[in-house]
Amino acid sequence: MLIVQGEVSPTQIQIVSEEIGKKVFEKEMEKAQQAYEKPEIAAPELPPAKRKDGKLYIFTDGMQLNTRIEQNGTTWREMKLGLVFTDKDVIKRGEDNIKIVKKEYVSYFGSVTEFKKAIFAAAARAGYGKLKEVVVIGDGAQWIWNMCDELFPDAVRILDYYHLSENVHQYAKILYPEDEINRKRWVKEVMDRVNNDEIEEAIKIVNKVKIKKLPDNVVNLPTYMENNRERIRYKTFKEKGYYIGSGAIESGNKMVIGQRMKQAGMRWSINGGQYIAALRAKYESHKWDDVVKVVNE
């Protein structure tokens, strides 16, 4: 059927998109529930000696979206995003520049209770249980490590390098608000220690000066580093060939979520936002055939 430009209104497009997105989302969550309930079927674990060489990467992050529902004085809610791929699916363009040619995004507007099921199902599809190594990279949120304990107990856990660096810089601004020279010197001293796996020394430097009251947007760096001491051994991780930064998921957040859902003036219903994000995740994962199958069922 030929559609003349202007024949379909933005409202009609929204209604149809959300209707299709709802079907896709419900189908994916049905699969995720099945995988979560029967992991021995979704991701049967081979004995270590029979597993294939390779690394399965699981990245997690979130983006705040403005909604139509106010709770605890705010209308902003986090859209969680996961990215799953293997090292076989990567073209390396430089030390910190990679192109992932095969990947899967999953999104969830809400708690980790359901999001973790979608992540597990995607990991199972990518080869969890069949590859020798699993690497989870996150921003330090405790729910990420709790999820690992439950679903990926054998995973290497890495605190995203760029989140740590950003938090060190923010903390330094509070320590030296008007002294740029000492601020840069302090940051370099901390990060040099971290980059050489001298974690105890780095934490001692951070603990030397206590800040009585921190702004809400600045993490308690001594506690943050202490809680993640085994996840910031970047020299060791790099020597083992692991990625240490979450640039791929940051980019994914912008493409999958931000590009479509954070435009000026946008406010989302929880369901509507979830349904559109489900379509965006399929599109950016190059899995649009999954959408076509759901529509044709």
N, C-alpha and C positions, 0 to 999 in steps of 0.2 A: 504494500500500500504506500502510495506517495503521500508524504506529509508536507504540506505547504508551510513555509516559514511563517511563524506567527499564529499558526493554528492551535498549537498547544501552549497553554499558559504556564507560568512558573509554578502556580499552585498545583496544576495537574501533574507536572513533572515531579514535584515534591511528593505528592500522594502515591504515584506509581513507584517512585524510587524507594520510599519507605515501606511500601507493601512488599516489594521484591526483597529489600534488605531484611525485612522481618522473616521471610521464608528462609533466606540464606543463613541468618543468625541462628534461628531455631534449629535448622538442620545441623549446623556446625556444633551447637551446644549439645545436641542429642548425641552426636559422634563423640564429643569430648566426655560426656557423662559415661558412655559405654567404655571408653578407653580407661577412664579413671577407676571405674568399678571393677574392670577386668584387665589390669595391667599385664598379667601373664599372657594374655592373648594379644593385646595391642602392641606390647613391646617385650616379647620373650627374650630373656637375657641369656646370651651364649656364655659358656665358660670363658674366662679371660684369655686362655690360650687359643680359642677359636675366633675371637673377635678380630675384625678387620682393622688395619692401621688407619688412623684418622681421628680428627677432633670434631666433636659436635658442639657448636656454640649456641648458647641461649642467652640473649640479651633482654633486659627488661628496663622499662622507663615509663614515665607518665607525662601527661600534658593536661593542664587545667583548662576546662571549657566553661563558658558562662551558660547557666541553665535557667529555666523558668521557675525553679523551685528554690526557695530560701530555707536554709537549715543552719542553725547556729550562727546566724547573722551574716551568712554569705550565700551567694547563688553559684559560686564556682565549685566544680566537681572534677575529680581526676579521671581522665580516660587512660586506662592502663594499656600499654602496647608491648608486645613481645615480638622478638625476631629470632628465628631459628634457621641455622644453615650449617654446613660442614666446611672444613678447610679445603675439600676437593672442589667446592663451588666458588672459589675465590681466585681472582686474578690480582696479583700484587703489582702495584705501580710504583712502589717506594716503601720505605720503612713504615710509614704511617698512612699510606694511601692505598686502599684496596677497592676493588670492584667485586661485588657479590653477584654472580650471574644466576644463581638459583637460591631462592630464599622463601620463607613463609612468614608473614605477619599475622598476628592474632590480636584482637582488641577486646576490651571489656570496660564498660562504664559502671564501675562499682567495686565491690570488695574483691579481695584475693581468693575468697572461697570458690567462686566460679571461674575466675581468671586462670587460676592454677590448673584447672581441668583442661582448658583450651591450650595452655602451654604444654602440658604433658602430651596431649593428643598430637600436637604439631611435632614435638620431639620424637614421639614414636614413629610418625611418618618419615622423619628424617634419618632414622636409624638408631635411636636410643636402644641400648642393650646389645647392639651389634658392632658398635665402634669402640675402640680401646679407651678413648678419652672423652670426657664431657667437661666443658668449661662454661661456667655461669658468670656473667659480668653484670654488676648492678651498681646503683648509686649509693649504696650503704643502708638503705631502708631495711629495717629488721624483718619485715614480711618476706623479703626476697630470700634471705638466708633461712628463715623458717620453712619456706616453700622447698628450698634445696634439701633441708633435713628430711622432709617427707617424701619428695618425689625423686630427687637426684642425689642420694646420700654419697655417691661415689664421685661427685663433681668437684673439680677444682673451682674454688670461689675467688673471684678477683674484684676488688673495689675499683671501679672505673678511675683511671689515672687522672682524667681531666676534672672529675668531680672533686677529687682530693686536692688537686692543684688550685682549683677555684676557691675551695674552702680555706686553704692556707692563705691565699691572697686576701680574702675577705677578713679573716681573723687578724692579719697583719695591719689592715687599715684601721681596726679598732685599737690595736696596740700603739701604732704610730700614725695618728690621723693627720699630722702636719709635718712629718719627717720622712720624706720620700727616700732619702739615702739609707737610713736605718731600716726602713720598711723593706726595701729591696734586698738589703743585706740579710735581714732576718729570714725572708722567704727563701733566698738562695741557700742559706745554711740548713734550713729544714729540708728543702727538696733535694739538696745534694746528699744528705744523709739517707733519705728515703730511696733515692735512685741507686745507692750503693748497698741497699739492704741493711743499713745500720739503723734499724727501726727503734731499738731501745734509746739510742743517742738522740734520734729525732724527737721521740716522745719527751725525753728529758728537757730538750730545748723548749718545746712547747709548754711544758709544765713550769718553767722557771718564773713566768709572769702570769699571774691570775687576773682575769677580768671579772669584776664583781657582777656586772649585769650586761648581758649581751642583747643586741637588737633581735627581734623575732626572726629575721631573715639570715642570721649568722649562726652557724652550728657551734656547739661547744667542742672546739677542736681537740683538746686533750682527751675527752671522752670518746670522740669520733675515731681518733687514731688508735686509742687503746682497744676499743671494741673491734677494730678491723686490723689489728696488728699482723695477723697471719694472711691477710688479703691484700697487703700492700708491699709484698716482697717482689717488686717489679723487676729487679735485676735477675732474680731466679726465674720468674715467669718468662721473661724475654729470652733467656738462655734456653728454655725448654720449647721455645717457638710459639708461645701463646700471645694472642692479642691482649693488650692491656687497656685499651680505650674503647669507649662506646660511641665513637663517631657515627658508626653505621646506624645505631638505633636513634641517635639524635637526628640524623638526616631522615630516618624513617618517620619519626614523629612529625617533622615538618611536612613531608610528602603525604603521608597517610592521613594524618589528623589536621595539622595546622592549615595546610593549603586550602582545604575545603571547609573546615569547621571553625576557624578563628578569624574569619573576615569581619570587617567593621560592623558592629551592631548586632551580630548574630547571638541568639540565645536559643538553647535547645531544650526540648523535653528529653527526659532520660531515655525513653524508648526510641524516639526519633533519632537522637544522637547515636544510639547504639546501632540502629539499623543502617544508617548512612556509613558509619565507621566500618561495619562488616563488609559493605560493598567496596569501600576504599581499600581495605586490607586485601581483599581478593584481587582487585585491580593492580595494586602495587606488587603483589606476589606473583603476577602473571598467571593467575588461576581463574580467569574470567569464565573458562569453560565450566567451572563448578557452578557459577551463577546461571549459566544457560541451562545446565542440567536441572537445577532446581525449578527454574521457570517452566520447563517442559514436562515436569512430572505431573 
